[in-house]
Amino acid sequence: MNPIYKTYMENLGEFGLITEVNHPIVAADGLPGIKPQELVIFEDGKLGEVFTIHKDKVEILLLSQESVKTGIQVVRTGKSLSIPVGQELLGHVIDPLGNPISPTAFSTKPAQYRFTDQAPLGISQRKRITKPFKTGVALVDLLIPIGKGQRELIVGDRKSGKSSFLLTAITNQVKHGAIAIYAAIGKKVSDIKKLQEYFIKQGLMDKVIIVAASSIESPSLIYLTPYTAMTIAEYFRDLGQETVVVFDDLSTHAKFYREISLLAKNFPGRDSYPGDIFNTHARLLERAGNFIHKDKGEVSITCIPVVETVEGDLTGYIATNIMSMTDGHIFFDSNIYFQGRRPAININLSVTRVGKQTQTPPERDANRELTAFVTLYERMQNLSHFGAELSDRIKIIMSNGNKIFRYFDQQYTVIVPSDVQLVFFALLWIGFLDNFEVPLEAARINMTNAYNESLQIQEQFKTIVDTQSFNSLLGNVTKQKDILIPLCKNKAK
């Protein structure tokens, strides 16, 4: 008999017998004082969490890969499921129960524990989102901006560049002081390993925590993964530390939750998902936001859930559910991906509801100019497909549009500071880079390298972009063109 089981049996004296096993769901008789979501311990030492309470039985979610046998005993603990949280988790890959699965265990095990299923903080403890969440990707930062504390859905087909964008955004945020918690939900073991190797190679792992449950794990552990990640983020939020949480991905999470619910014989709804699937994801995502902090003034948990679509179908059940919970979405279009554009974001079908309020005046003006131009460009492109004879005006629009999209093309390993994004775009918009001897992508890398390597250049750029309108920015760039254009010609390092 397991010693922990024996201790709870002696203290509470209330146990049940397993009568039915549909792994990971087991049914037990007895346990008259059991409560919803209470933690239980089986006779052989395995853990479980109460899933559903019926009149004649209790259904328990088994928190292990191995099953249990019918007839064994299970005892109450009087506690809810909790996980260890603390600074000691930084730099590690952990499972949803907080145990390390990285090559090295914790040097010191976290002493503090928190319940995984917490109620979201109320509106009185939140603040308006005002700080920008810079991803380092020009297309997103200028056209679909994200704010710190925002919940922005990343949606798109498999292999359309979603993970590459996430890695770029996390890299930029960690380099600016944030802590990243990456929930790898039902991923291949090799993918989790590659993720860890990327952060180690970039020198970021000491500011990253990966909560991972591979596809070979129990569905119950996969189901718990995003809750564990959010619980850890809330610990750092209370310390006054900005965090970014990635759920990769919630469509997989929904599928495993559907599997659990069907095994528990819950009545299925649309696409066989359980009726409470909306509540399951909503109570998770609502825990993110921008919060009041007694010392820091405000602190944010920025949440980036991911949903995988099939053949670009944005009307899927899980995709539309999560769109209704979040503050916008970025749609990665496989058709754009196959055209060779990176990132493969469909601008017209992407939305940000609060990100624009975090932009500076010249950024907002640039956003309006760009949005109007991209709409016009798409219309002219559709016209050209009919074989219509193009006027000189349309040819100019098409030429400028191609130039703009070449500017937006950006490999995921490249991070462009926001000042460089604005200044480089202004040079392009005025026409100073027309027929430039250096390709646009190389010119932008050259300017980025010059900016990163010189504090003096950074100060110059800040002076240029510190204006109240995009037109003033264009005027500043025109005055400084003799300094700025040579920066585009330096050899990229």
RODO-2510 file (C-alpha; in nm, 4 decimals, decimal comma):
residues 493
     n   res          X          Y          Z
     1     m     0,0000     0,0000     0,0000
     2     n     0,1311     0,3437    -0,0956
     3     p     0,2381     0,5456     0,2163
     4     i     0,0701     0,8685     0,0952
     5     y    -0,2535     0,6776     0,0343
     6     k    -0,2235     0,5262     0,3825
     7     t    -0,1798     0,8734     0,5387
     8     y    -0,4956     1,0133     0,3763
     9     m    -0,6877     0,6982     0,4637
    10     e    -0,5942     0,7395     0,8307
    11     n    -0,6763     1,1136     0,8301
    12     l    -1,0056     1,1118     0,6344
    13     g    -1,1148     0,7476     0,6526
    14     e    -1,3290     0,7855     0,3389
    15     f    -1,2568     0,5645     0,0389
    16     g    -1,4225     0,4194    -0,2689
    17     l    -1,3831     0,1174    -0,4956
    18     i    -1,3104     0,1344    -0,8698
    19     t    -1,5960    -0,0315    -1,0578
    20     e    -1,5293     0,0691    -1,4183
    21     v    -1,2235     0,1719    -1,6210
    22     n    -1,2333     0,3608    -1,9532
    23     h    -0,8842     0,5081    -1,9443
    24     p    -0,8311     0,7915    -1,8545
    25     i    -1,1827     0,7951    -1,6992
    26     v    -1,2544     0,5601    -1,4086
    27     a    -1,5757     0,5219    -1,2079
    28     a    -1,5801     0,4694    -0,8309
    29     d    -1,8447     0,3713    -0,5760
    30     g    -1,8348     0,5309    -0,2324
    31     l    -1,6649     0,8627    -0,1468
    32     p    -1,9856     1,0255    -0,0094
    33     g    -1,8144     1,3563     0,0828
    34     i    -1,6310     1,4051    -0,2470
    35     k    -1,6275     1,7521    -0,4084
    36     p    -1,5931     1,8610    -0,7731
    37     q    -1,2300     1,8786    -0,8972
    38     e    -1,1018     1,7227    -0,5731
    39     l    -0,7712     1,5380    -0,5910
    40     v    -0,7835     1,1661    -0,5107
    41     i    -0,5130     0,9027    -0,4592
    42     f    -0,5418     0,5416    -0,5671
    43     e    -0,4182     0,2510    -0,3624
    44     d    -0,1178     0,2047    -0,5939
    45     g    -0,0122     0,5712    -0,5564
    46     k    -0,1544     0,7111    -0,8826
    47     l    -0,3295     1,0488    -0,8776
    48     g    -0,6711     1,1412    -1,0107
    49     e    -0,9042     1,4422    -1,0242
    50     v    -1,2813     1,4299    -0,9846
    51     f    -1,4355     1,4841    -1,3289
    52     t    -1,8093     1,4342    -1,2707
    53     i    -2,0218     1,3486    -0,9667
    54     h    -2,3345     1,1370    -1,0304
    55     k    -2,5991     1,0184    -0,7891
    56     d    -2,4631     0,6638    -0,7792
    57     k    -2,0948     0,7033    -0,8774
    58     v    -1,8005     0,9380    -0,9119
    59     e    -1,6085     0,9715    -1,2399
    60     i    -1,2392     1,0393    -1,1921
    61     l    -0,9832     1,1661    -1,4447
    62     l    -0,6696     0,9521    -1,4057
    63     l    -0,3545     1,1682    -1,4150
    64     s    -0,1137     0,9040    -1,5424
    65     q    -0,0309     0,7148    -1,8593
    66     e    -0,0797     0,3788    -1,6887
    67     s    -0,4300     0,2644    -1,6079
    68     v    -0,5641     0,1182    -1,2819
    69     k    -0,7465    -0,2077    -1,2149
    70     t    -1,1056    -0,2484    -1,1095
    71     g    -1,1558    -0,3311    -0,7465
    72     i    -0,8719    -0,1197    -0,6055
    73     q    -0,9394     0,1477    -0,3489
    74     v    -0,9264     0,5255    -0,3941
    75     v    -0,9208     0,7812    -0,1119
    76     r    -1,0156     1,1493    -0,0874
    77     t    -0,7530     1,4134    -0,0117
    78     g    -0,9777     1,7131     0,0562
    79     k    -0,7537     1,9206    -0,1779
    80     s    -0,7696     2,0487    -0,5345
    81     l    -0,4971     1,9809    -0,7903
    82     s    -0,2002     2,2155    -0,7404
    83     i     0,1406     2,2486    -0,9050
    84     p     0,4748     2,3870    -0,7853
    85     v     0,5513     2,7429    -0,9027
    86     g     0,8621     2,9522    -0,8613
    87     q     1,1719     3,1025    -1,0206
    88     e     1,3251     2,7532    -1,0100
    89     l     1,1100     2,6518    -1,3089
    90     l     1,2889     2,8959    -1,5427
    91     g     1,5019     2,7208    -1,8021
    92     h     1,3231     2,3877    -1,7667
    93     v     1,0844     2,1693    -1,9589
    94     i     0,8179     2,0425    -1,7185
    95     d     0,5128     1,8198    -1,7399
    96     p     0,1620     1,9483    -1,6529
    97     l     0,2069     1,8320    -1,2921
    98     g     0,5181     2,0495    -1,2526
    99     n     0,7748     1,7679    -1,2668
   100     p     1,0923     1,8357    -1,4680
   101     i     1,1365     1,6403    -1,7922
   102     s     1,4404     1,8349    -1,9115
   103     p     1,7821     1,6615    -1,8935
   104     t     1,8612     1,8256    -1,5587
   105     a     1,6235     1,8370    -1,2625
   106     f     1,5674     2,1459    -1,0480
   107     s     1,8641     2,2373    -0,8315
   108     t     1,6043     2,3511    -0,5757
   109     k     1,2448     2,2348    -0,5939
   110     p     0,9853     2,5166    -0,5814
   111     a     0,8338     2,5515    -0,2360
   112     q     0,5143     2,7334    -0,3368
   113     y     0,2113     2,5531    -0,4829
   114     r    -0,0897     2,6970    -0,6655
   115     f    -0,4211     2,5519    -0,7764
   116     t    -0,4374     2,5006    -1,1531
   117     d    -0,8007     2,6050    -1,1892
   118     q    -0,8278     2,9624    -1,0620
   119     a    -1,1103     3,2101    -1,1141
   120     p    -1,0082     3,5032    -1,3426
   121     l    -0,9499     3,8386    -1,1710
   122     g    -1,2441     4,0786    -1,1963
   123     i    -1,2656     4,4006    -1,3932
   124     s    -1,1824     4,6095    -1,0826
   125     q    -0,8338     4,4536    -1,0823
   126     r    -0,7630     4,5211    -1,4491
   127     k    -0,6317     4,8212    -1,6429
   128     r    -0,6739     4,9485    -1,9963
   129     i    -0,4199     4,8017    -2,2393
   130     t    -0,1832     5,0836    -2,3389
   131     k     0,1609     4,9257    -2,3911
   132     p     0,2556     4,7745    -2,7278
   133     f     0,3550     4,4091    -2,7543
   134     k     0,6270     4,4327    -3,0205
   135     t     0,6799     4,1107    -3,2173
   136     g     0,9688     4,2339    -3,4330
   137     v     0,7635     4,1444    -3,7435
   138     a     0,6945     4,4618    -3,9432
   139     l     0,3662     4,3459    -4,0967
   140     v     0,2141     4,2663    -3,7560
   141     d     0,3555     4,5623    -3,5626
   142     l     0,2376     4,8152    -3,8216
   143     l    -0,0882     4,6652    -3,9523
   144     i    -0,2152     4,4194    -3,6881
   145     p    -0,0565     4,5523    -3,3675
   146     i    -0,0836     4,3642    -3,0379
   147     g    -0,0931     4,5191    -2,6903
   148     k     0,0543     4,3808    -2,3691
   149     g    -0,2239     4,1941    -2,1945
   150     q    -0,4091     4,1249    -2,5200
   151     r    -0,5356     3,7800    -2,6177
   152     e    -0,4547     3,7420    -2,9874
   153     l    -0,5470     3,4204    -3,1665
   154     i    -0,3061     3,2750    -3,4222
   155     v    -0,5088     3,0704    -3,6699
   156     g    -0,4187     2,8925    -3,9912
   157     d    -0,3502     2,5654    -4,1649
   158     r    -0,0750     2,3279    -4,0642
   159     k     0,2724     2,4266    -4,1887
   160     s     0,1763     2,7840    -4,2798
   161     g     0,4354     2,9621    -4,0619
   162     k     0,2472     3,0015    -3,7315
   163     s     0,5218     2,8505    -3,5129
   164     s     0,7935     3,0541    -3,6862
   165     f     0,6048     3,3758    -3,6093
   166     l     0,5577     3,2697    -3,2463
   167     l     0,9297     3,2055    -3,2047
   168     t     1,0126     3,5499    -3,3477
   169     a     0,7629     3,7222    -3,1157
   170     i     0,8824     3,5298    -2,8086
   171     t     1,2478     3,6018    -2,8901
   172     n     1,1820     3,9750    -2,9194
   173     q     0,9771     3,9889    -2,5987
   174     v     1,2248     3,7874    -2,3907
   175     k     1,5088     4,0120    -2,5096
   176     h     1,3050     4,3067    -2,3788
   177     g     1,2572     4,1557    -2,0326
   178     a     0,9471     3,9378    -2,0530
   179     i     0,9200     3,5769    -1,9373
   180     a     0,7712     3,3272    -2,1829
   181     i     0,5680     3,0212    -2,0905
   182     y     0,5163     2,7907    -2,3870
   183     a     0,2450     2,5240    -2,3542
   184     a     0,3223     2,2440    -2,6023
   185     i    -0,0120     2,0605    -2,6132
   186     g    -0,0033     1,7093    -2,7584
   187     k     0,3080     1,7765    -2,9675
   188     k     0,5564     1,5202    -3,0969
   189     v     0,8522     1,4588    -2,8661
   190     s     1,0863     1,5681    -3,1474
   191     d     0,8992     1,9003    -3,1839
   192     i     0,9299     1,9692    -2,8100
   193     k     1,3015     1,8921    -2,8289
   194     k     1,3479     2,1264    -3,1279
   195     l     1,1656     2,4010    -2,9390
   196     q     1,3982     2,3639    -2,6416
   197     e     1,7062     2,3575    -2,8666
   198     y     1,5930     2,6798    -3,0399
   199     f     1,5649     2,8691    -2,7103
   200     i     1,9007     2,7338    -2,5911
   201     k     2,0667     2,8357    -2,9200
   202     q     1,9207     3,1871    -2,8917
   203     g     2,0412     3,2142    -2,5309
   204     l     1,6858     3,2625    -2,4017
   205     m     1,6181     2,9420    -2,2127
   206     d     1,6834     3,0989    -1,8712
   207     k     1,3749     3,3196    -1,9292
   208     v     1,1536     3,0482    -2,0777
   209     i     0,9454     2,7672    -1,9268
   210     i     0,8113     2,4935    -2,1554
   211     v     0,5097     2,3042    -2,0217
   212     a     0,4915     1,9970    -2,2420
   213     a     0,2651     1,6969    -2,2798
   214     s     0,3549     1,4920    -2,5865
   215     s     0,1016     1,3111    -2,8032
   216     i     0,1915     0,9788    -2,6381
   217     e     0,0943     1,1061    -2,2917
   218     s    -0,2382     1,0448    -2,1218
   219     p    -0,5240     1,2638    -2,2569
   220     s    -0,5732     1,3924    -1,9016
   221     l    -0,2200     1,5372    -1,8880
   222     i    -0,2617     1,6937    -2,2322
   223     y    -0,5881     1,8488    -2,1099
   224     l    -0,4125     1,9991    -1,8038
   225     t    -0,1210     2,1518    -1,9989
   226     p    -0,2610     2,5033    -2,0725
   227     y    -0,3977     2,5392    -1,7171
   228     t    -0,0535     2,4657    -1,5731
   229     a     0,1070     2,7227    -1,8073
   230     m    -0,1447     2,9919    -1,7087
   231     t    -0,1006     2,9143    -1,3368
   232     i     0,2765     2,9678    -1,3680
   233     a     0,2152     3,2938    -1,5574
   234     e    -0,0079     3,4170    -1,2737
   235     y     0,2719     3,3501    -1,0251
   236     f     0,5089     3,5752    -1,2224
   237     r     0,2303     3,8321    -1,2699
   238     d     0,1977     3,8611    -0,8919
   239     l     0,5740     3,9238    -0,8735
   240     g     0,5284     4,2152    -1,1166
   241     q     0,6887     4,0340    -1,4119
   242     e     0,5525     4,0764    -1,7658
   243     t     0,4752     3,7368    -1,9194
   244     v     0,3682     3,5961    -2,2538
   245     v     0,1841     3,2629    -2,2654
   246     v     0,1533     3,0573    -2,5830
   247     f    -0,1022     2,7747    -2,6148
   248     d     0,0134     2,5583    -2,9045
   249     d    -0,2489     2,4548    -2,9863
   250     l    -0,6040     2,4734    -2,8486
   251     s    -0,7586     2,2744    -3,1353
   252     t    -0,5550     1,9729    -3,0197
   253     h    -0,6556     2,0499    -2,6611
   254     a    -1,0232     2,0500    -2,7656
   255     k    -0,9870     1,7139    -2,9414
   256     f    -0,8400     1,5477    -2,6336
   257     y    -1,1058     1,7047    -2,4117
   258     r    -1,3679     1,5682    -2,6524
   259     e    -1,2112     1,2232    -2,6172
   260     i    -1,2272     1,2456    -2,2364
   261     s    -1,5894     1,3662    -2,2419
   262     l    -1,7017     1,0923    -2,4797
   263     l    -1,5356     0,8274    -2,2616
   264     a    -1,7242     0,9773    -1,9666
   265     k    -2,0418     0,9330    -2,1756
   266     n    -2,1277     1,3024    -2,1687
   267     f    -2,3844     1,4067    -2,4271
   268     p    -2,2025     1,5291    -2,7427
   269     g    -2,2819     1,8575    -2,9174
   270     r    -2,1623     2,0084    -3,2449
   271     d    -1,8835     1,8010    -3,4065
   272     s    -1,9149     1,5697    -3,1017
   273     y    -1,7519     1,8307    -2,8754
   274     p    -1,8997     1,8482    -2,5233
   275     g    -2,1449     2,1245    -2,4407
   276     d    -1,9023     2,2936    -2,2005
   277     i    -1,6132     2,3286    -2,4477
   278     f    -1,6772     2,7059    -2,4705
   279     n    -1,6603     2,7423    -2,0919
   280     t    -1,3477     2,5245    -2,0794
   281     h    -1,1527     2,7605    -2,3054
   282     a    -1,3173     3,0856    -2,1916
   283     r    -1,2305     3,0397    -1,8242
   284     l    -0,8719     2,9722    -1,9312
   285     l    -0,8278     3,2714    -2,1655
   286     e    -1,0032     3,5143    -1,9295
   287     r    -0,7144     3,4689    -1,6854
   288     a    -0,4920     3,6739    -1,9190
   289     g    -0,5022     4,0519    -1,9328
   290     n    -0,3463     4,3747    -1,8056
   291     f    -0,3705     4,3915    -1,4276
   292     i    -0,3211     4,6430    -1,1477
   293     h    -0,0078     4,5701    -0,9428
   294     k     0,0580     4,7275    -0,6045
   295     d     0,4299     4,7896    -0,6726
   296     k     0,4652     4,8073    -1,0520
   297     g     0,1407     4,9929    -1,1198
   298     e     0,0408     4,7459    -1,3877
   299     v     0,1579     4,4084    -1,5136
   300     s     0,0325     4,1968    -1,8029
   301     i    -0,0156     3,8382    -1,9126
   302     t    -0,0254     3,8407    -2,2919
   303     c    -0,1939     3,5270    -2,4205
   304     i    -0,1392     3,3871    -2,7712
   305     p    -0,3568     3,0810    -2,8344
   306     v    -0,3082     2,8870    -3,1568
   307     v    -0,5791     2,7065    -3,3540
   308     e    -0,5164     2,4867    -3,6559
   309     t    -0,7648     2,5070    -3,9434
   310     v    -0,8306     2,2622    -4,2265
   311     e    -0,8028     2,4039    -4,5793
   312     g    -0,8226     2,7592    -4,4438
   313     d    -1,1720     2,7153    -4,2994
   314     l    -1,2159     3,0009    -4,0527
   315     t    -1,5727     2,8919    -3,9759
   316     g    -1,4683     2,5791    -3,7846
   317     y    -1,6310     2,5277    -3,4447
   318     i    -1,3213     2,5678    -3,2251
   319     a    -1,1788     2,8530    -3,4386
   320     t    -1,4990     3,0612    -3,4189
   321     n    -1,5403     2,9810    -3,0487
   322     i    -1,1967     3,1159    -2,9617
   323     m    -1,2312     3,4143    -3,1974
   324     s    -1,5290     3,5219    -2,9853
   325     m    -1,3188     3,5039    -2,6664
   326     t    -1,0062     3,6826    -2,7886
   327     d    -0,9213     4,0442    -2,8778
   328     g    -0,8469     3,9653    -3,2408
   329     h    -0,6839     3,7042    -3,4610
   330     i    -0,4024     3,6753    -3,7139
   331     f    -0,4841     3,4455    -4,0049
   332     f    -0,1991     3,2547    -4,1694
   333     d    -0,3172     3,1758    -4,5213
   334     s    -0,1675     2,8677    -4,6894
   335     n    -0,2353     3,0194    -5,0349
   336     i    -0,0184     3,3196    -4,9447
   337     y     0,2422     3,0814    -4,8011
   338     f     0,2651     2,8897    -5,1295
   339     q     0,3072     3,2208    -5,3143
   340     g     0,6315     3,2594    -5,1190
   341     r     0,5351     3,5512    -4,8938
   342     r     0,6665     3,5418    -4,5370
   343     p     0,4972     3,5762    -4,2977
   344     a     0,1974     3,4332    -4,4832
   345     i    -0,0579     3,6573    -4,3108
   346     n    -0,3857     3,7457    -4,4771
   347     i    -0,4173     4,1121    -4,3830
   348     n    -0,7826     4,1501    -4,4872
   349     l    -0,8978     3,8549    -4,2746
   350     s    -0,6888     3,9438    -3,9683
   351     v    -0,8198     4,1595    -3,6824
   352     t    -0,6850     4,3383    -3,3764
   353     r    -0,9419     4,4954    -3,1450
   354     v    -0,7263     4,6741    -2,8887
   355     g    -0,3770     4,6791    -3,0408
   356     k    -0,4196     5,0062    -3,2315
   357     q    -0,4741     5,2010    -2,9094
   358     t    -0,1148     5,1130    -2,8117
   359     q     0,0389     5,2654    -3,1261
   360     t     0,2116     5,6028    -3,1406
   361     p     0,0518     5,8789    -3,3575
   362     p     0,2854     5,8196    -3,6580
   363     e     0,2263     5,4432    -3,6308
   364     r    -0,1519     5,4946    -3,6334
   365     d    -0,1245     5,7239    -3,9355
   366     a     0,1006     5,4738    -4,1141
   367     n    -0,1483     5,1994    -4,0294
   368     r    -0,4332     5,3957    -4,1909
   369     e    -0,2278     5,4769    -4,5014
   370     l    -0,1140     5,1173    -4,5388
   371     t    -0,4554     4,9634    -4,4786
   372     a    -0,6163     5,1877    -4,7408
   373     f    -0,3362     5,1199    -4,9892
   374     v    -0,3379     4,7419    -4,9387
   375     t    -0,7161     4,7371    -4,9979
   376     l    -0,6704     4,9362    -5,3204
   377     y    -0,3814     4,7128    -5,4298
   378     e    -0,5869     4,3947    -5,3776
   379     r    -0,8701     4,5475    -5,5834
   380     m    -0,6325     4,6365    -5,8665
   381     q    -0,4846     4,2875    -5,8584
   382     n    -0,8289     4,1345    -5,9007
   383     l    -0,8905     4,3702    -6,1924
   384     s    -0,5646     4,2676    -6,3629
   385     h    -0,6658     3,9001    -6,3435
   386     f    -0,9448     3,9722    -6,5914
   387     g    -0,6867     4,0721    -6,8504
   388     a    -0,8046     4,4332    -6,8540
   389     e    -0,5736     4,6915    -7,0062
   390     l    -0,3993     4,8684    -6,7205
   391     s    -0,3762     5,2478    -6,7066
   392     d    -0,0590     5,4244    -6,5932
   393     r    -0,2196     5,4950    -6,2542
   394     i    -0,2993     5,1277    -6,1999
   395     k     0,0532     5,0311    -6,3053
   396     i     0,1957     5,2708    -6,0446
   397     i    -0,0346     5,1259    -5,7770
   398     m     0,0679     4,7715    -5,8725
   399     s     0,4370     4,8645    -5,8678
   400     n     0,4102     5,0337    -5,5281
   401     g     0,2071     4,7406    -5,3938
   402     n     0,4712     4,4909    -5,4984
   403     k     0,7302     4,7121    -5,3307
   404     i     0,5278     4,7268    -5,0062
   405     f     0,4868     4,3501    -4,9923
   406     r     0,8569     4,3033    -5,0590
   407     y     0,9105     4,5282    -4,7565
   408     f     0,6805     4,3079    -4,5477
   409     d     0,8622     3,9879    -4,6519
   410     q     1,0625     3,8880    -4,3473
   411     q     1,2251     3,5599    -4,2474
   412     y     1,1461     3,4428    -3,8952
   413     t     1,5090     3,4713    -3,7831
   414     v     1,5037     3,8478    -3,8540
   415     i     1,3764     4,0823    -3,5820
   416     v     1,3224     4,4443    -3,6851
   417     p     1,3021     4,7108    -3,4082
   418     s     0,9919     4,9298    -3,4251
   419     d     1,1950     5,2484    -3,4929
   420     v     1,3634     5,0803    -3,7905
   421     q     1,0266     4,9569    -3,9176
   422     l     0,8904     5,3112    -3,9281
   423     v     1,1981     5,4834    -4,0691
   424     f     1,2591     5,2199    -4,3355
   425     f     0,8919     5,2253    -4,4379
   426     a     0,9036     5,6063    -4,4617
   427     l     1,2061     5,5864    -4,6939
   428     l     1,0175     5,3359    -4,9058
   429     w     0,6930     5,5372    -4,9031
   430     i     0,8639     5,8578    -5,0171
   431     g     1,0437     5,6686    -5,2951
   432     f     1,4039     5,7064    -5,1794
   433     l     1,4567     5,3302    -5,2186
   434     d     1,3163     5,3024    -5,5729
   435     n     1,5674     5,1270    -5,8003
   436     f     1,7985     5,0970    -5,5009
   437     e     2,1266     4,9169    -5,5703
   438     v     2,0791     4,6925    -5,2649
   439     p     1,7787     4,4515    -5,2456
   440     l     1,5135     4,5721    -5,0012
   441     e     1,5537     4,2779    -4,7636
   442     a     1,9324     4,3244    -4,7464
   443     a     1,8891     4,7019    -4,7042
   444     r     1,6583     4,6493    -4,4078
   445     i     1,9004     4,4033    -4,2472
   446     n     2,1821     4,6533    -4,2959
   447     m     1,9817     4,9290    -4,1269
   448     t     1,8769     4,6931    -3,8447
   449     n     2,2372     4,5906    -3,7804
   450     a     2,3519     4,9532    -3,7782
   451     y     2,0705     5,0403    -3,5337
   452     n     2,1506     4,7500    -3,2986
   453     e     2,5230     4,8229    -3,2934
   454     s     2,5157     5,1983    -3,2221
   455     l     2,3493     5,3827    -2,9345
   456     q     2,4015     5,7077    -3,1243
   457     i     2,2001     5,5800    -3,4215
   458     q     1,9272     5,4594    -3,1864
   459     e     1,9002     5,8108    -3,0410
   460     q     1,8845     5,9601    -3,3923
   461     f     1,6027     5,7219    -3,4881
   462     k     1,4093     5,8030    -3,1696
   463     t     1,4339     6,1757    -3,2537
   464     i     1,3044     6,1073    -3,6065
   465     v     1,0018     5,8982    -3,4982
   466     d     0,9102     6,1182    -3,1996
   467     t     0,6447     6,3130    -3,3884
   468     q     0,2687     6,3617    -3,3755
   469     s     0,1899     6,2475    -3,7304
   470     f     0,3155     6,0306    -4,0149
   471     n     0,3575     6,3387    -4,2355
   472     s     0,5930     6,4916    -3,9778
   473     l     0,7838     6,1627    -3,9734
   474     l     0,8161     6,1769    -4,3537
   475     g     0,9508     6,5315    -4,3201
   476     n     1,2088     6,4231    -4,0606
   477     v     1,3173     6,1289    -4,2774
   478     t     1,3548     6,3591    -4,5803
   479     k     1,5789     6,5932    -4,3784
   480     q     1,7917     6,3027    -4,2554
   481     k     1,8027     6,1048    -4,5829
   482     d     2,1750     6,1690    -4,6319
   483     i     2,2382     5,9915    -4,3014
   484     l     1,9731     5,7187    -4,3350
   485     i     2,0282     5,5965    -4,6904
   486     p     2,3992     5,5064    -4,6340
   487     l     2,2852     5,2850    -4,3427
   488     c     2,0940     5,0735    -4,5964
   489     k     2,4088     5,0177    -4,8042
   490     n     2,6401     4,8863    -4,5338
   491     k     2,7236     4,5212    -4,5671
   492     a     2,4901     4,3128    -4,3499
   493     k     2,6697     4,1240    -4,0754
***
